[in-house]
Amino acid sequence: MSPSDEDPPKKQVLGFRLRHLVIVATLLVVLLAALYYFAIQSDAYQEAEHFALTSSEVAKMTGPISEANLKFWSGFHVASSGSGGDASFVFNLKGEKEESILDVRLIRTANSWIVVEAYLTTKSQKGIPIKQKAGNSNTYFNPCLEPLAQCRRPFV
């Protein structure tokens, strides 16, 4: 048996064969694509996008909105259980006057998504409140809506 008959050494990166890294990378891409697809198909996303495209307050600052795109890497959140839940999405908006970023927060009550807060960021200003319910928005997500001293949760 001559040295030329031996199998060539397998290419490895950090102890992993190259094919293993390709498989992991492919699975990661498929997972992220599925996550994006399911996020934009959700009722919460549809309501947030509708708000972004039709809000008169947003249009006053940016001009009529021609495009609203989810900022996937800036994060989004959807959690729902039964008829309740909460969600948040960040959009890149393309308006007639300028481009901006809109952060939309929603709650789900009685199987319906409602925008409770929205903040617009333009090139000149950050965190402009577009829509805000009275009081602190965190109370919408607090399972104990009584004052803290009266809350009977054992971990408080």
Buried (B, 14 or more C-beta within 10 A) or exposed (E): EEEEEEEEEEEEEEEEEEEEBEEEEEEEEEEEEEEEEEBBEBBBBEBBBBBBBEBEBBBEBBBEBEEBEBBBEEEBEBEBEEEBBBBBBBBBBBBEEEEBBBBBBBBBEEEEBEBBBBBBBBEEEEEBEBBEBEEEBEEBEEEEEEEEEEBEEEEE
